[in-house]
Amino acid sequence: MVTATLIGLTTIAVVMGVTMVVSLRVGRVAVVDVAWGLMFVGVAIAVAIWSPDWHSWLLAGLVTVWGGRLAWHIFKRSRGHGEDPRYAELLGDGGFSLAVRKVFLVQGFAAFVISLPIMVAGAYDVRWAWLVALGAVVWLVGLVFESVGDAQLAAYKALPKDTKPPVMDRGLWRYTRHPNYFGDACVWWGIWLAGALATGWLPGLLTVVAPIAMTYFLAFATGARLLERTMMKRPGYPEYAARTSMFVPLPPRG
């Protein structure tokens, strides 16, 4: 387990180091958002190479599909734009040294914690194969919510201004205000089920902090709650929020 942890930590450090160099060259801290998914891909593949059994390679495949799609989606969305306003507000005039402390190191540590189920799974044999199957199903539900939600939002943004509704409230967005964030959380609960928990109760309990942390970040910290502060200022959004669940998909109220 120690070896797998060191492999994961080293991989994250390398990816984040490359990201910092790229950030300096392009003058945008927001490139870290593209690297976010790629850190997990790197960890999963590195652990699978070290522990070349079917379980580790299955997890590597699941994480690569998720992380690759997310990185490509964020890259396309941010290409040609300046700094993300969230990072501009967070860093102010603090410069790159502040970005290292407040963004790169923080996200690197978060990626390490969230990657724990992958690293632990590489160190133990599968005990309950049915949990691997269940986890894969939860992962798939999450991937569908995330990818379909992103596609529906992109289609909404592409509508002409004179025909575009003031708020996106169709498709998955009718049941949750953040289907992509909800999907992201499901992906990592699935990885935890299929990864660490499938190898035993103790590895599962030791790593349950990973999906809990990811869900907290997405719902209450850097994800939905932060975005809601801006969205509540848009016409029609408070009414949409009053009838639509913020995170978990539920039938609309009223």
matplotlib code that plots the C-alpha trace (Angstrom):
import matplotlib.pyplot as plt

x = [0.0, 2.9, 4.4, 1.1, 0.6, 4.1, 3.4, 0.2, 1.8, 4.8, 2.4, 0.4, 3.5, 4.8, 1.5, 1.1, 4.7, 4.1, 0.9, 2.7, 5.2, 2.4, 0.6, 3.6, 4.1, 0.5, -0.2, -3.3, -3.8, -7.0, -5.0, -5.1, -8.8, -7.7, -5.0, -7.5, -8.9, -5.5, -4.0, -6.4, -5.8, -2.1, -2.5, -4.8, -2.5, 0.7, -0.9, -2.2, 1.3, 2.7, -0.1, -1.0, -4.1, -7.6, -9.0, -6.4, -6.7, -10.5, -10.2, -7.7, -10.1, -13.0, -10.9, -9.4, -12.8, -14.0, -10.8, -10.1, -13.6, -13.6, -10.1, -11.1, -14.5, -12.8, -10.1, -12.6, -14.7, -11.8, -9.8, -9.4, -10.6, -8.6, -8.2, -11.1, -12.8, -12.8, -9.0, -8.6, -10.8, -9.0, -5.5, -5.9, -2.4, -0.7, 1.2, 2.3, 3.7, 0.2, -1.2, 1.2, 0.1, -3.7, -4.3, -1.7, -0.7, -4.3, -5.6, -2.7, -3.4, -7.1, -6.3, -4.2, -7.0, -9.6, -7.2, -6.9, -9.4, -7.4, -4.1, -5.4, -7.2, -3.9, -2.4, -5.1, -7.0, -10.7, -12.8, -16.3, -16.6, -20.3, -19.1, -16.9, -20.0, -22.1, -19.5, -19.2, -23.0, -22.8, -19.8, -21.8, -24.8, -22.5, -20.8, -24.2, -25.3, -22.1, -21.7, -25.3, -25.7, -22.6, -23.9, -27.4, -25.9, -23.6, -26.7, -28.5, -25.6, -25.5, -29.1, -29.7, -30.2, -33.7, -34.9, -32.9, -34.9, -33.5, -32.6, -31.6, -34.3, -34.7, -33.5, -31.6, -31.5, -35.2, -34.5, -31.2, -29.6, -26.2, -26.4, -22.7, -21.6, -24.0, -22.6, -19.1, -19.9, -21.5, -18.4, -16.3, -18.7, -18.6, -14.8, -14.7, -17.2, -15.5, -12.0, -11.2, -14.5, -14.4, -11.2, -12.6, -14.3, -11.1, -9.7, -13.2, -13.5, -10.0, -10.7, -14.4, -13.0, -12.3, -15.9, -17.1, -14.5, -15.3, -19.0, -18.4, -16.2, -18.8, -21.9, -20.8, -17.3, -15.8, -18.7, -22.4, -22.6, -19.9, -21.6, -25.0, -23.8, -23.4, -26.4, -28.9, -28.3, -29.6, -33.3, -35.4, -32.8, -34.2, -37.6, -35.8, -33.9, -37.2, -38.6, -35.5, -33.3, -29.8, -27.8, -29.6, -32.1, -35.7, -39.1, -39.6, -41.6, -44.8]
y = [0.0, 2.4, 1.8, 2.4, 5.6, 6.8, 6.1, 8.1, 11.0, 11.1, 11.0, 13.9, 15.9, 15.4, 16.4, 19.4, 20.5, 20.4, 22.3, 25.0, 25.4, 25.6, 28.1, 30.4, 30.2, 31.0, 33.4, 31.6, 29.7, 28.2, 25.6, 23.7, 22.8, 20.8, 19.1, 18.2, 15.1, 14.2, 13.8, 11.0, 9.4, 9.4, 7.9, 5.1, 4.2, 4.3, 2.1, -0.4, -0.7, -1.3, -3.8, -5.3, -7.2, -6.9, -4.9, -2.1, -1.9, -1.8, 1.2, 2.8, 2.4, 3.9, 6.8, 7.5, 7.7, 10.1, 12.2, 12.3, 13.5, 16.1, 17.5, 17.7, 19.4, 22.0, 22.6, 23.3, 25.5, 27.6, 27.9, 31.4, 32.9, 34.8, 34.0, 32.4, 35.1, 32.7, 32.6, 36.3, 37.1, 34.5, 35.6, 39.4, 40.8, 38.0, 36.8, 33.3, 32.4, 32.9, 30.7, 28.0, 28.0, 28.6, 26.7, 24.2, 22.8, 22.7, 21.0, 18.6, 17.6, 17.3, 15.0, 12.8, 12.4, 11.6, 9.1, 7.0, 4.3, 3.8, 3.5, 1.2, -1.0, -1.6, -3.0, -5.6, -8.4, -8.2, -9.7, -8.9, -8.8, -7.8, -4.5, -4.0, -4.4, -2.1, 0.5, 0.4, 0.9, 4.0, 5.3, 4.9, 6.8, 9.6, 9.7, 9.9, 12.8, 14.7, 14.3, 14.7, 17.7, 19.3, 18.7, 20.1, 23.2, 23.7, 23.4, 25.9, 28.4, 28.0, 29.1, 32.6, 35.2, 36.1, 32.5, 31.5, 31.0, 33.1, 29.9, 26.4, 24.3, 21.5, 17.9, 16.9, 20.5, 20.2, 17.8, 19.2, 22.6, 21.0, 17.6, 17.7, 18.1, 15.4, 13.1, 13.9, 12.9, 9.6, 8.8, 8.9, 7.0, 4.4, 4.4, 3.9, 1.0, -0.7, 0.1, 0.1, -1.2, -4.2, -5.3, -5.3, -3.3, -1.9, -0.5, 0.9, 2.7, 4.1, 5.6, 6.7, 10.2, 10.4, 10.3, 12.4, 15.0, 15.1, 15.4, 18.2, 20.2, 19.8, 20.6, 23.0, 24.4, 25.2, 23.8, 24.4, 26.8, 29.1, 29.1, 29.8, 33.1, 34.4, 32.6, 34.0, 37.4, 36.3, 37.0, 33.9, 32.0, 32.4, 31.1, 28.2, 27.5, 27.6, 24.7, 22.7, 20.6, 22.0, 18.8, 15.4, 15.0, 15.2, 16.0, 19.8, 21.5, 23.3]
z = [0.0, 0.8, -2.7, -4.4, -2.4, -3.3, -7.0, -6.8, -5.0, -7.5, -10.5, -9.1, -8.4, -11.9, -13.6, -11.3, -12.0, -15.7, -15.2, -13.3, -16.1, -18.7, -16.5, -16.4, -20.2, -21.1, -18.2, -17.0, -13.8, -15.2, -17.1, -13.8, -14.6, -17.6, -15.6, -12.8, -14.6, -16.1, -12.7, -11.9, -15.2, -14.6, -11.1, -12.3, -15.2, -13.0, -10.4, -13.0, -14.5, -11.0, -10.2, -13.5, -12.6, -14.2, -11.3, -11.5, -15.3, -15.1, -12.7, -15.0, -17.9, -16.0, -14.7, -18.2, -19.9, -17.2, -16.9, -20.6, -21.4, -18.6, -19.6, -23.3, -22.4, -20.2, -22.8, -25.6, -23.3, -22.1, -25.4, -26.5, -23.2, -20.6, -16.9, -15.1, -13.0, -10.0, -10.0, -10.7, -7.7, -5.5, -6.3, -6.8, -7.3, -5.4, -8.4, -9.3, -5.8, -4.4, -7.1, -6.2, -2.6, -3.1, -6.3, -7.4, -4.0, -2.8, -5.9, -5.9, -2.3, -3.1, -6.0, -3.8, -1.2, -3.9, -5.6, -2.5, -3.6, -6.8, -4.9, -2.2, -4.8, -6.5, -3.2, -2.5, -4.2, -5.0, -2.3, -3.5, -7.3, -7.1, -5.7, -8.7, -10.9, -8.7, -8.7, -12.5, -12.8, -10.4, -12.4, -15.6, -14.2, -13.2, -16.6, -18.3, -16.1, -16.5, -20.2, -21.2, -18.8, -20.4, -23.9, -23.1, -21.6, -24.6, -26.9, -24.8, -25.0, -28.8, -29.2, -30.8, -28.1, -29.3, -28.9, -25.9, -22.6, -19.7, -17.8, -18.8, -17.3, -19.9, -20.0, -16.9, -15.8, -15.1, -12.2, -10.8, -11.2, -11.5, -13.3, -14.3, -10.6, -9.5, -12.2, -11.1, -7.5, -8.7, -10.8, -7.6, -5.4, -8.2, -8.2, -4.5, -4.6, -7.5, -6.1, -2.4, -1.0, -3.3, -1.7, 1.9, 4.6, 6.1, 2.8, 2.1, 5.4, 5.2, 1.8, 2.1, 2.7, -1.1, -2.4, 0.6, -0.1, -3.9, -3.1, -0.6, -3.1, -5.9, -3.8, -1.1, -1.7, -5.1, -7.2, -7.1, -4.1, -5.6, -9.0, -7.4, -6.0, -9.5, -11.0, -8.4, -9.9, -13.3, -14.2, -13.7, -11.9, -8.3, -9.6, -11.3, -8.0, -6.0, -8.1, -8.9, -6.6, -6.3, -6.5, -6.3, -9.2, -7.9, -9.5, -9.9, -7.1, -7.9]

ax = plt.figure().add_subplot(projection="3d")
ax.plot(x, y, z, "-o")
ax.set_aspect("equal")
plt.show()
